[in-house]
Amino acid sequence: MNTPTLEIQLKTLPNAPGVYQYFDAEGNILYVGKAKNLKKRVSSYFTKVHESGKTRVLVKKIVKIKHIVVSTETDALLLENNLIKKYKPRYNILLKDDKSYPWICIKKERFPRVFSTRRVIKDGSEYYGPYTSMKTVSTLLDLIKGLYQLRTCNYDLNKDKVEAGKYKVCLEYHLGNCKGACENYETEENYEDNIIAIREILKGNFKDSLYRFKKQMKHFANEMEFELAQKIKEKIVVLENYQAKSTIINPKISNVDVFSIVSDESYGYVNFLQISYGSIVRSHTLEIKKKLEETNKELLELAITEIRQRFNSNSKEIYVPFKVELGENIKVIQPQLGDKKHILDLSERNAKYYRLERFKQVKITDPDRHVKRIMMQMKTDLRLNEEPRHIECFDNSNIQGTHPVAACVVFKNGKPSKKDYRHFNIKTVIGPDDFASMEEVVYRRYKRLVEEDKPLPQLIIIDGGKGQLSSALKSLNVLNLRNKIAIIGIAKRLEELFYPNDPVPLYLDKKSETLKIIQRLRNEAHRFGIEHHRNRRSKTALNTEMEAIPGIGEKTIVNLLKTFKSAKRIANAKLDELEEVIGASRAKKIYNYYHKK
């Protein structure tokens, strides 16, 4: 407990829903949170043993607590959200993206204009949105202007001014884009009918507009005005095509908000889809930076409140992947089957795509954050005590017991560190014994690192199952490194991960970044080992063949290899090239040997 004052504050907290605020010694606000029961929630900070280091630091800094009691949990959510945005406390999650969004405005005026804007002015005009993409706004406005002839001028079409003949029709009238309300060529009633239809389109309801156009088309056809009927038919086709593209589920599903979340160690990504008459009328993904290892439930509750406020959503029904507490006035559904589950899955897919895009961007713009995220993810996935910044992977290579070798590849911060790669010629094992070979190379590798006082890896990966892993463990036991380095084995067939003293293997998601890095390590160790094995076989074959040439010794062979790098190049070399390296006499012997051959 920090101070006597704090003890008194904790004892006097009410058992009621509300919002609490933590302050440090300088009076700076540290954290804002909500609770069903203020006394229980706040007291838990000071009675629990917290796993998170950040939470422990936060608790040490708290010297003062303020609280606000509210009537319902919904009120607590809203108040918490507003206080976080206002004060931006250091230990609260960060809600990214504070830009202004475009709206579609139906202006409050005689013969209303319909246009896009980023400023909401409280003058009685109607605003639809906000939309997360200007492309969506442009598409809707193009659709509306193609269906209805609306004015675009800024004239004050006061009835007295129009009747006095103050205005003249412009080019838009002559192009057929406007009916000339400025010269009283269009009635207010007809224009208002168009505005009513536009309101329904902006809500996602195309039914009324389609019915109206079809009725007009039949009327013109009956009157033998086929050109006008054809123009109306073209509008029907445009509207039906747009409806077909935008409707993704049952049109009966309307006025619904859909939320899903994906997260990692540092960030959460909440996707929001607003559904109207089976169409997605709005989509947005919110990125949230974690501060105190918040759960997905906590993140989603806060994000839902923020997003619904930001986009002025009044939907009484929401779809979510798991139970959340948002108050009594909202119907919360966890879909399991059918159209509702389909739209929830679509929302989750959007969140995952957004997360992947952010990863790609961060990899370029902030590589340190990218590395830290991957290391934290590997630590969690592999159940490690620390981040595996330094990983080493071992693989054996031999063909029927000949030329047995092993490879050790090193990854630092998730990337190959090729200067630290090592290969080993097996010295103590006779015949094809992978287990004994693994025991030898692991012992030799870490005995040397210990003797030279070089840093040890945080993780060792053995390419093989339980047998190879057990052999490597024997060497770590001899060197007293058993509990100082984490070690796992990976079996190739099913990508099973084996742990010491655990008979049940771990299976990672086939698409996980952790498994991909492990596979890359394993493949790199295999490649490096095979390359060394091939070179060794080639060198042995070369030595055997060249030693058979009279007058050619080991020193000559070494000099030739240093210059020509391979047996093939030596065999194809010209006489004068060989003479430059080993002199005329021996060069002639080698040249004659290969060319006679």
C-alpha positions as CSV (number, residue, x, y, z in Angstrom):
1,M,0.0,0.0,0.0
2,N,1.4,3.4,-1.0
3,T,0.1,5.9,1.6
4,P,-2.5,6.0,4.5
5,T,-4.6,8.3,2.4
6,L,-4.8,5.7,-0.3
7,E,-5.9,3.1,2.2
8,I,-8.8,5.3,3.4
9,Q,-9.8,6.0,-0.2
10,L,-9.9,2.3,-1.0
11,K,-12.1,1.5,2.1
12,T,-14.6,4.3,1.3
13,L,-15.1,3.4,-2.4
14,P,-18.8,2.5,-3.2
15,N,-20.1,-0.8,-4.4
16,A,-21.6,0.8,-7.5
17,P,-20.8,1.1,-11.2
18,G,-18.6,4.0,-12.2
19,V,-15.3,5.3,-13.5
20,Y,-12.0,5.5,-11.5
21,Q,-9.0,7.7,-12.1
22,Y,-5.4,7.1,-10.8
23,F,-3.0,10.1,-10.1
24,D,0.7,10.2,-9.3
25,A,2.5,12.4,-6.7
26,E,2.6,15.4,-9.2
27,G,-1.1,15.2,-9.8
28,N,-0.7,13.7,-13.3
29,I,-3.5,11.3,-14.4
30,L,-2.1,7.8,-14.9
31,Y,-5.0,5.7,-15.8
32,V,-8.8,5.8,-16.3
33,G,-10.9,2.7,-16.0
34,K,-14.6,1.6,-15.7
35,A,-16.1,-0.9,-13.3
36,K,-19.4,-2.7,-12.4
37,N,-18.3,-2.5,-8.8
38,L,-15.8,0.3,-8.1
39,K,-14.7,-1.1,-4.7
40,K,-14.0,-4.6,-5.9
41,R,-12.3,-3.5,-9.2
42,V,-10.0,-0.8,-7.7
43,S,-9.1,-2.9,-4.6
44,S,-8.0,-5.7,-6.9
45,Y,-5.1,-3.6,-8.2
46,F,-3.6,-3.5,-4.7
47,T,-4.3,-7.1,-3.6
48,K,-3.4,-9.1,-6.7
49,V,0.1,-10.2,-7.7
50,H,0.4,-8.8,-11.2
51,E,2.3,-10.7,-13.9
52,S,2.7,-7.5,-16.1
53,G,5.6,-5.4,-15.2
54,K,3.8,-2.3,-16.4
55,T,0.9,-2.9,-14.1
56,R,3.3,-3.3,-11.1
57,V,5.0,0.0,-12.0
58,L,1.5,1.7,-12.3
59,V,0.4,0.5,-8.9
60,K,3.7,1.8,-7.3
61,K,3.0,5.3,-8.7
62,I,-0.6,5.7,-7.6
63,V,-1.0,8.1,-4.7
64,K,-4.5,9.4,-5.3
65,I,-7.8,7.9,-6.6
66,K,-10.8,9.7,-7.9
67,H,-14.1,8.1,-8.8
68,I,-17.4,9.0,-10.5
69,V,-20.5,7.0,-9.8
70,V,-22.9,6.5,-12.7
71,S,-26.3,4.9,-13.2
72,T,-25.5,2.1,-15.6
73,E,-22.6,0.3,-17.2
74,T,-23.4,2.0,-20.5
75,D,-22.8,5.4,-18.9
76,A,-19.6,4.1,-17.4
77,L,-18.4,3.0,-20.9
78,L,-19.2,6.4,-22.4
79,L,-17.6,8.4,-19.6
80,E,-14.4,6.2,-19.6
81,N,-14.1,6.7,-23.4
82,N,-14.5,10.5,-23.1
83,L,-12.0,10.8,-20.3
84,I,-9.4,8.8,-22.1
85,K,-9.7,10.9,-25.2
86,K,-9.6,14.1,-23.1
87,Y,-6.7,13.4,-20.8
88,K,-4.8,10.6,-22.8
89,P,-3.4,8.9,-19.6
90,R,0.0,7.3,-20.0
91,Y,-1.2,3.8,-19.0
92,N,-4.4,3.6,-21.0
93,I,-4.7,2.0,-24.4
94,L,-4.3,4.4,-27.4
95,L,-7.1,4.7,-29.9
96,K,-5.4,5.4,-33.2
97,D,-6.8,7.4,-36.0
98,D,-8.3,10.8,-35.1
99,K,-8.8,12.2,-38.6
100,S,-12.0,13.8,-39.8
101,Y,-14.3,11.7,-42.0
102,P,-16.5,12.7,-45.0
103,W,-20.3,13.1,-44.8
104,I,-23.0,13.4,-47.3
105,C,-25.1,16.5,-46.6
106,I,-28.7,17.2,-47.7
107,K,-28.8,20.9,-47.2
108,K,-31.7,22.5,-45.3
109,E,-33.0,24.9,-48.0
110,R,-35.6,25.2,-50.7
111,F,-34.6,22.7,-53.4
112,P,-31.9,21.1,-51.2
113,R,-28.5,20.4,-52.6
114,V,-26.8,17.0,-52.0
115,F,-23.0,17.1,-51.6
116,S,-20.0,15.8,-49.6
117,T,-18.4,17.7,-46.7
118,R,-16.0,17.1,-43.8
119,R,-17.7,19.8,-41.6
120,V,-20.9,19.2,-39.8
121,I,-22.7,22.4,-39.2
122,K,-25.8,22.4,-36.9
123,D,-28.1,24.4,-39.2
124,G,-30.9,21.8,-39.5
125,S,-29.3,20.1,-42.5
126,E,-29.3,16.3,-42.7
127,Y,-25.9,14.5,-42.5
128,Y,-25.3,10.9,-43.5
129,G,-22.1,9.2,-42.4
130,P,-19.4,9.6,-41.5
131,Y,-18.0,7.4,-44.2
132,T,-14.5,5.9,-43.8
133,S,-13.6,6.2,-47.5
134,M,-14.0,9.2,-49.9
135,K,-14.3,6.6,-52.7
136,T,-17.6,5.4,-51.1
137,V,-18.9,8.9,-50.9
138,S,-18.0,9.6,-54.6
139,T,-19.6,6.4,-55.7
140,L,-22.9,7.2,-53.9
141,L,-23.0,10.8,-55.2
142,D,-22.3,9.6,-58.8
143,L,-25.2,7.1,-58.4
144,I,-27.5,9.7,-57.0
145,K,-26.7,12.3,-59.7
146,G,-27.1,9.6,-62.4
147,L,-30.6,8.8,-61.1
148,Y,-32.0,12.2,-60.1
149,Q,-31.6,15.7,-61.6
150,L,-30.5,17.9,-58.7
151,R,-29.3,21.4,-58.7
152,T,-25.6,22.1,-57.9
153,C,-25.6,25.9,-57.8
154,N,-25.4,28.0,-54.6
155,Y,-28.4,30.3,-55.5
156,D,-30.8,31.2,-52.7
157,L,-33.9,29.9,-54.4
158,N,-36.3,31.9,-52.3
159,K,-39.8,31.8,-53.8
160,D,-40.0,35.5,-54.2
161,K,-36.6,35.7,-55.9
162,V,-37.5,32.9,-58.3
163,E,-40.8,34.4,-59.2
164,A,-39.2,37.8,-59.7
165,G,-37.0,36.2,-62.4
166,K,-33.7,37.0,-60.6
167,Y,-31.9,33.8,-61.9
168,K,-31.3,32.3,-65.3
169,V,-30.7,28.6,-66.0
170,C,-27.1,27.5,-66.4
171,L,-25.3,25.0,-68.5
172,E,-26.3,22.1,-66.2
173,Y,-29.9,22.7,-67.3
174,H,-29.0,22.5,-71.0
175,L,-27.0,19.3,-70.4
176,G,-30.0,17.7,-68.8
177,N,-28.5,17.5,-65.3
178,C,-30.9,19.9,-63.7
179,K,-34.6,20.7,-64.3
180,G,-34.2,24.5,-63.8
181,A,-35.8,25.1,-60.4
182,C,-34.2,28.6,-60.5
183,E,-36.6,29.6,-63.3
184,N,-39.6,27.7,-61.8
185,Y,-39.3,24.9,-64.4
186,E,-39.6,22.3,-61.6
187,T,-42.1,22.0,-58.8
188,E,-41.1,21.9,-55.2
189,E,-43.2,18.7,-54.7
190,N,-41.4,16.8,-57.5
191,Y,-38.0,17.8,-56.2
192,E,-38.9,16.8,-52.6
193,D,-40.0,13.3,-53.9
194,N,-36.5,12.9,-55.3
195,I,-35.0,13.9,-52.0
196,I,-37.1,11.4,-50.1
197,A,-35.9,8.7,-52.5
198,I,-32.3,9.8,-52.0
199,R,-32.6,9.5,-48.2
200,E,-33.7,5.9,-48.6
201,I,-30.7,5.1,-50.9
202,L,-28.3,6.6,-48.4
203,K,-29.9,4.3,-45.8
204,G,-29.3,1.4,-48.1
205,N,-32.9,0.9,-49.1
206,F,-33.3,0.7,-52.9
207,K,-36.8,-0.8,-52.9
208,D,-38.7,2.5,-53.1
209,S,-36.6,4.0,-55.9
210,L,-36.8,0.8,-58.0
211,Y,-40.6,0.7,-57.6
212,R,-40.9,4.4,-58.5
213,F,-38.7,4.0,-61.7
214,K,-40.5,0.9,-62.8
215,K,-43.8,2.7,-62.5
216,Q,-42.5,5.6,-64.5
217,M,-41.1,3.3,-67.2
218,K,-44.5,1.5,-67.6
219,H,-46.3,4.9,-67.8
220,F,-44.0,6.2,-70.6
221,A,-44.2,2.9,-72.5
222,N,-48.1,3.0,-72.4
223,E,-47.9,6.6,-73.7
224,M,-45.7,5.4,-76.5
225,E,-42.8,7.6,-75.3
226,F,-40.2,4.9,-75.8
227,E,-37.1,7.2,-75.6
228,L,-38.1,8.4,-72.1
229,A,-39.0,4.8,-71.1
230,Q,-35.5,3.7,-72.2
231,K,-33.8,6.4,-70.1
232,I,-35.8,5.2,-67.1
233,K,-34.8,1.6,-67.8
234,E,-31.2,2.6,-67.9
235,K,-31.5,4.1,-64.4
236,I,-33.2,0.9,-63.2
237,V,-30.2,-1.2,-64.5
238,V,-27.7,1.2,-62.8
239,L,-29.6,1.0,-59.5
240,E,-30.0,-2.8,-59.6
241,N,-26.3,-3.3,-60.4
242,Y,-25.3,-1.2,-57.5
243,Q,-27.7,-3.0,-55.2
244,A,-26.4,-6.4,-56.4
245,K,-22.8,-5.4,-55.6
246,S,-23.6,-3.8,-52.2
247,T,-26.0,-6.5,-50.9
248,I,-24.1,-9.3,-49.4
249,I,-26.7,-10.9,-47.0
250,N,-30.4,-11.1,-46.5
251,P,-31.9,-7.6,-47.0
252,K,-34.1,-8.2,-44.0
253,I,-31.0,-7.7,-41.8
254,S,-30.9,-4.0,-41.3
255,N,-29.7,-1.3,-38.9
256,V,-27.2,-3.7,-37.4
257,D,-23.6,-3.0,-36.2
258,V,-21.0,-5.9,-36.5
259,F,-17.8,-5.9,-34.5
260,S,-14.8,-8.3,-34.5
261,I,-11.3,-8.2,-33.0
262,V,-7.9,-9.7,-33.7
263,S,-4.9,-8.9,-31.5
264,D,-1.3,-9.7,-30.7
265,E,1.0,-8.9,-27.8
266,S,1.0,-5.1,-28.4
267,Y,-2.0,-4.1,-30.5
268,G,-5.7,-4.9,-31.0
269,Y,-7.5,-4.4,-34.3
270,V,-11.3,-3.9,-34.1
271,N,-13.3,-4.0,-37.4
272,F,-16.7,-2.4,-37.6
273,L,-19.3,-3.1,-40.3
274,Q,-22.6,-1.2,-40.4
275,I,-25.4,-3.2,-42.2
276,S,-28.5,-1.6,-43.7
277,Y,-30.9,-3.7,-45.8
278,G,-28.3,-6.4,-46.3
279,S,-25.7,-4.0,-47.5
280,I,-22.5,-2.8,-45.9
281,V,-22.9,1.0,-45.7
282,R,-19.8,1.6,-43.6
283,S,-16.6,-0.3,-42.7
284,H,-13.8,0.8,-40.4
285,T,-10.9,-0.8,-38.5
286,L,-9.6,0.8,-35.3
287,E,-6.1,0.1,-34.2
288,I,-5.6,0.0,-30.4
289,K,-2.2,0.1,-28.6
290,K,-2.2,-2.0,-25.5
291,K,-0.7,-0.7,-22.3
292,L,-1.5,-3.2,-19.5
293,E,-2.1,-6.5,-21.3
294,E,-5.8,-5.8,-21.7
295,T,-8.0,-8.7,-22.7
296,N,-9.9,-8.8,-26.1
297,K,-13.1,-8.3,-24.1
298,E,-11.8,-5.1,-22.6
299,L,-10.5,-3.8,-25.9
300,L,-13.7,-4.7,-27.8
301,E,-16.0,-3.0,-25.2
302,L,-14.0,0.2,-25.3
303,A,-13.7,0.1,-29.1
304,I,-17.4,-0.4,-29.6
305,T,-18.2,2.6,-27.5
306,E,-15.7,4.8,-29.3
307,I,-16.7,3.7,-32.8
308,R,-20.5,4.1,-32.2
309,Q,-19.8,7.6,-30.9
310,R,-17.5,8.5,-33.7
311,F,-20.0,7.3,-36.4
312,N,-23.1,8.4,-34.6
313,S,-24.5,4.9,-34.7
314,N,-27.9,4.3,-33.0
315,S,-28.3,0.6,-34.0
316,K,-30.1,-1.3,-31.3
317,E,-28.6,-4.6,-32.3
318,I,-25.0,-5.7,-32.6
319,Y,-23.2,-8.9,-33.7
320,V,-20.0,-9.8,-31.8
321,P,-17.7,-12.9,-31.6
322,F,-18.1,-13.2,-27.8
323,K,-20.2,-11.8,-25.0
324,V,-19.6,-8.1,-24.1
325,E,-21.3,-5.8,-21.6
326,L,-22.7,-2.7,-23.2
327,G,-25.8,-1.9,-21.2
328,E,-29.5,-2.9,-21.3
329,N,-30.5,-0.9,-24.4
330,I,-28.4,-2.8,-26.9
331,K,-29.2,-6.3,-28.0
332,V,-25.9,-8.2,-28.2
333,I,-25.9,-11.4,-30.5
334,Q,-23.2,-14.0,-30.9
335,P,-24.0,-15.6,-34.3
336,Q,-23.3,-19.3,-34.7
337,L,-24.8,-20.0,-38.2
338,G,-26.3,-18.5,-41.3
339,D,-26.2,-15.0,-42.7
340,K,-25.4,-13.5,-39.3
341,K,-22.3,-15.7,-38.8
342,H,-21.3,-15.0,-42.5
343,I,-21.2,-11.2,-41.9
344,L,-19.3,-11.7,-38.6
345,D,-16.7,-13.8,-40.4
346,L,-16.4,-11.2,-43.0
347,S,-15.7,-8.5,-40.3
348,E,-13.0,-10.7,-38.8
349,R,-11.4,-11.2,-42.2
350,N,-11.3,-7.4,-42.6
351,A,-9.6,-7.1,-39.3
352,K,-7.0,-9.7,-40.2
353,Y,-6.3,-8.1,-43.6
354,Y,-5.9,-4.7,-41.9
355,R,-3.5,-6.2,-39.4
356,L,-1.4,-7.8,-42.2
357,E,-1.3,-4.5,-44.0
358,R,-0.1,-2.7,-40.9
359,F,2.6,-5.3,-40.4
360,K,3.9,-4.7,-43.9
361,Q,3.9,-0.9,-43.4
362,V,5.5,-1.2,-40.0
363,K,8.2,-3.5,-41.4
364,I,9.2,-0.7,-43.7
365,T,8.7,2.4,-41.5
366,D,9.5,1.0,-38.1
367,P,11.6,-2.2,-38.2
368,D,12.3,-2.1,-34.5
369,R,8.6,-2.3,-33.7
370,H,8.2,-5.1,-36.2
371,V,11.0,-7.1,-34.6
372,K,9.7,-6.5,-31.1
373,R,6.3,-7.7,-32.1
374,I,7.6,-10.9,-33.7
375,M,9.8,-11.7,-30.7
376,M,6.9,-11.2,-28.3
377,Q,4.7,-13.4,-30.4
378,M,7.4,-16.1,-30.5
379,K,7.8,-15.9,-26.7
380,T,4.1,-16.4,-26.2
381,D,3.6,-19.1,-28.9
382,L,6.6,-21.2,-27.7
383,R,5.9,-20.7,-24.0
384,L,9.4,-19.1,-23.4
385,N,10.5,-17.1,-20.4
386,E,12.2,-14.5,-22.5
387,E,12.2,-13.2,-26.1
388,P,14.2,-15.5,-28.5
389,R,16.4,-12.7,-29.9
390,H,19.2,-15.2,-30.5
391,I,18.2,-18.6,-31.9
392,E,20.5,-21.5,-33.1
393,C,19.3,-24.5,-35.1
394,F,21.2,-27.8,-35.7
395,D,20.9,-30.4,-38.5
396,N,22.9,-33.5,-39.3
397,S,23.8,-34.6,-42.8
398,N,25.3,-37.9,-44.1
399,I,24.8,-40.4,-46.9
400,Q,24.8,-44.0,-45.6
401,G,27.2,-42.9,-42.9
402,T,29.8,-41.4,-45.2
403,H,31.3,-38.0,-44.6
404,P,29.0,-37.2,-41.6
405,V,28.7,-33.5,-41.0
406,A,26.4,-31.1,-39.0
407,A,25.3,-27.5,-39.4
408,C,24.5,-24.8,-37.0
409,V,22.7,-21.7,-38.3
410,V,22.1,-18.6,-36.2
411,F,19.1,-16.1,-36.4
412,K,19.3,-12.8,-34.5
413,N,16.1,-10.7,-34.2
414,G,14.3,-13.1,-36.6
415,K,16.9,-12.7,-39.4
416,P,19.9,-14.9,-40.5
417,S,23.2,-13.9,-39.0
418,K,25.4,-15.7,-41.6
419,K,28.7,-14.7,-40.1
420,D,27.8,-16.8,-37.1
421,Y,26.9,-20.0,-39.0
422,R,29.1,-23.0,-38.2
423,H,29.6,-26.4,-39.7
424,F,31.0,-29.5,-38.0
425,N,32.8,-32.6,-39.2
426,I,31.7,-35.5,-37.0
427,K,34.8,-36.8,-35.2
428,T,33.7,-39.3,-32.5
429,V,30.9,-41.2,-34.2
430,I,31.4,-44.1,-36.6
431,G,28.6,-45.0,-39.0
432,P,25.2,-43.3,-39.5
433,D,24.2,-42.4,-35.9
434,D,22.2,-39.2,-35.9
435,F,21.6,-39.2,-32.2
436,A,25.3,-39.5,-31.2
437,S,26.2,-37.0,-33.9
438,M,23.8,-34.5,-32.5
439,E,25.1,-35.1,-29.0
440,E,28.7,-34.4,-30.2
441,V,28.0,-31.1,-32.1
442,V,25.8,-29.6,-29.4
443,Y,28.5,-30.4,-26.8
444,R,31.3,-28.9,-29.0
445,R,29.3,-25.8,-29.9
446,Y,28.4,-24.7,-26.4
447,K,31.6,-25.9,-24.7
448,R,33.4,-23.5,-27.0
449,L,30.9,-20.6,-26.4
450,V,31.3,-21.1,-22.6
451,E,35.1,-21.2,-22.7
452,E,35.3,-18.1,-24.9
453,D,32.7,-16.3,-22.7
454,K,30.4,-15.6,-25.7
455,P,26.7,-15.0,-25.4
456,L,24.5,-18.0,-25.4
457,P,21.2,-18.2,-27.4
458,Q,17.8,-17.9,-25.8
459,L,16.5,-20.8,-27.9
460,I,18.0,-23.9,-29.5
461,I,16.0,-25.7,-32.2
462,I,16.9,-29.3,-33.1
463,D,15.9,-30.6,-36.5
464,G,14.4,-33.9,-35.5
465,G,12.0,-35.5,-33.0
466,K,12.3,-36.8,-29.5
467,G,15.5,-38.9,-30.1
468,Q,17.6,-36.0,-31.4
469,L,16.2,-33.7,-28.7
470,S,17.1,-36.2,-26.0
471,S,20.7,-36.4,-27.4
472,A,21.1,-32.6,-27.4
473,L,19.8,-32.5,-23.8
474,K,22.5,-34.9,-22.7
475,S,25.2,-32.4,-23.8
476,L,23.5,-29.5,-22.1
477,N,23.3,-31.5,-18.9
478,V,27.1,-32.2,-19.0
479,L,27.7,-28.5,-19.6
480,N,25.3,-27.4,-16.8
481,L,23.3,-25.4,-19.3
482,R,20.0,-27.4,-19.1
483,N,17.9,-24.7,-17.5
484,K,19.8,-21.7,-18.9
485,I,18.8,-22.2,-22.6
486,A,15.3,-23.2,-23.9
487,I,15.5,-26.1,-26.4
488,I,12.9,-27.7,-28.6
489,G,12.8,-30.2,-31.4
490,I,10.8,-30.0,-34.7
491,A,9.7,-33.2,-36.5
492,K,9.4,-32.7,-40.2
493,R,6.3,-34.8,-41.1
494,L,3.6,-32.9,-39.1
495,E,5.7,-29.9,-38.0
496,E,5.4,-31.1,-34.4
497,L,7.3,-29.2,-31.7
498,F,8.7,-31.3,-28.9
499,Y,9.7,-30.0,-25.4
500,P,11.9,-31.8,-22.8
501,N,10.0,-34.0,-20.5
502,D,6.7,-33.4,-22.3
503,P,5.3,-36.4,-24.3
504,V,2.6,-34.2,-26.0
505,P,3.9,-32.2,-28.9
506,L,2.9,-28.6,-29.6
507,Y,1.1,-27.8,-32.9
508,L,1.3,-24.2,-34.1
509,D,-1.1,-22.6,-36.6
510,K,0.3,-23.4,-40.1
511,K,0.1,-19.7,-41.0
512,S,1.6,-18.3,-37.8
513,E,4.8,-16.2,-38.1
514,T,6.4,-18.2,-35.3
515,L,6.1,-21.5,-37.3
516,K,7.3,-19.8,-40.4
517,I,10.5,-18.5,-38.7
518,I,11.2,-22.0,-37.2
519,Q,10.7,-23.6,-40.7
520,R,13.0,-21.1,-42.2
521,L,15.6,-21.9,-39.6
522,R,15.2,-25.6,-40.2
523,N,15.4,-25.2,-44.0
524,E,18.5,-22.9,-43.7
525,A,20.2,-25.4,-41.4
526,H,19.4,-28.2,-43.9
527,R,20.7,-26.2,-46.9
528,F,23.9,-25.2,-45.1
529,G,24.6,-28.8,-43.9
530,I,23.9,-30.3,-47.4
531,E,26.2,-27.7,-49.0
532,H,29.1,-28.5,-46.6
533,H,28.5,-32.2,-47.1
534,R,28.5,-31.9,-50.9
535,N,31.8,-29.8,-50.7
536,R,33.4,-32.4,-48.5
537,R,32.5,-35.3,-50.8
538,S,33.7,-33.3,-53.8
539,K,37.0,-32.5,-52.2
540,T,37.5,-36.1,-51.2
541,A,36.8,-37.3,-54.7
542,L,39.1,-34.7,-56.1
543,N,41.9,-35.5,-53.7
544,T,41.6,-39.2,-54.5
545,E,41.7,-38.6,-58.3
546,M,44.5,-36.1,-58.3
547,E,46.6,-38.0,-55.9
548,A,46.6,-40.8,-58.5
549,I,48.6,-38.6,-60.9
550,P,52.3,-39.3,-60.6
551,G,54.3,-36.4,-59.1
552,I,51.2,-34.5,-57.7
553,G,51.1,-34.2,-53.9
554,E,48.7,-32.7,-51.3
555,K,50.3,-29.2,-51.4
556,T,49.8,-28.9,-55.2
557,I,46.2,-30.0,-54.8
558,V,45.6,-27.4,-52.1
559,N,47.1,-24.6,-54.2
560,L,45.0,-25.5,-57.2
561,L,41.8,-25.6,-55.1
562,K,42.6,-22.2,-53.6
563,T,42.8,-20.7,-57.1
564,F,40.2,-22.7,-59.2
565,K,37.8,-23.5,-56.3
566,S,36.5,-26.8,-57.9
567,A,37.6,-30.0,-59.7
568,K,35.6,-29.1,-62.8
569,R,37.5,-25.8,-63.2
570,I,40.9,-27.5,-62.7
571,A,40.0,-30.1,-65.4
572,N,38.9,-27.4,-67.8
573,A,41.8,-25.0,-67.2
574,K,44.3,-24.1,-69.9
575,L,47.9,-25.1,-69.7
576,D,49.2,-21.6,-69.2
577,E,46.7,-21.0,-66.4
578,L,47.9,-24.1,-64.5
579,E,51.5,-23.1,-65.1
580,E,50.9,-19.7,-63.3
581,V,49.9,-21.6,-60.1
582,I,52.0,-24.7,-59.9
583,G,54.8,-24.3,-62.5
584,A,55.3,-25.9,-66.0
585,S,56.3,-29.4,-65.0
586,R,53.4,-30.3,-62.7
587,A,51.0,-28.3,-64.8
588,K,51.8,-30.4,-67.9
589,K,51.2,-33.6,-65.9
590,I,47.7,-32.4,-64.7
591,Y,46.8,-31.0,-68.2
592,N,47.8,-34.2,-70.0
593,Y,46.0,-36.3,-67.4
594,Y,42.6,-34.6,-67.9
595,H,42.9,-34.1,-71.6
596,K,43.9,-37.7,-72.3
597,K,41.0,-38.7,-70.2
